[in-house]
Amino acid sequence: MITVTRINGRKVSINALLIETIEEIPETIITLTNGKKILVLEKVKDVIVLIKNYLHDIGIMNATIKFQNAEGS
């Protein structure tokens, strides 16, 4: 889960694995795979950092790298 700030200032945690798109026009809109849209105060680059940190924390990044290395061998 990543925690972002809605436009009204309230924090909300969302499942980073369910994020389909992130747009900045000018507010940041996160669209989930179920079609739900969440407007947040964070910039796109900040949301991407949160997602990368989350994926690293749960080990997906390392698993992906190991899989890619195994395929290339």
N, C-alpha and C positions, 0 to 999 in steps of 0.2 A: 504494500500500500504506500502511496505517496500522499502527503498532506499539502494542500493548496488553499488559497484564500479566495473565497467567493467575492464578488463585487461589493456585497453588503458588509464585508469584513469578517464574516464567520469562516472558521476553518472547516475544511471537509477533507476526509481521507477517501481516496479512490483507488481501485485496483488498477495498477499501472499496466497490467497485462490485457486489460479491456479497452485501452485507448486505441482508437482507430486513426484519428487525425488531431493535429493541434494547429490552430490558425491564429494569426494576430492581425486584426482588422478594425480598429486599433486595439480593442480589448482582446484578450486571449480567450479563445473558445476551444474547449476540449470536447471532442465528440467521441463517445464510447461506441463499442460494437453494437449495442442495442439501440443506437440512434439518439440516446439522451445527450444533450449538450449542456456543458457547465461553463459559465463565464467566470474567469478568475483574474486576479490582480497580477499574478506572476507573468513575466515575459516568456515567450516560447523557449528561448535558450535556457532559462531557469528551470522550466518544466522538464526539458530534455535532460538536464543535469540530475534532477530528482529521479527521473526514470532510470538513467544509467547507474546511479548510486544504488537504487533499489535492486536492479538486476544483478549488480555486483554482490550486494549483501545476501541475496538468496542463492547465489552460485551459478546463475544462468550464464553469465559472461564467461566464466572459466570452463564450464561444460561445453559451450559453443566453440571456444578456442581449441580445446582438446579434441573435439569432434572434427574440426576443420584440419587440425594437424594430422589426425589419424587418416583422414581421407586422402591427404596429400602424400602420405608415405608410400 
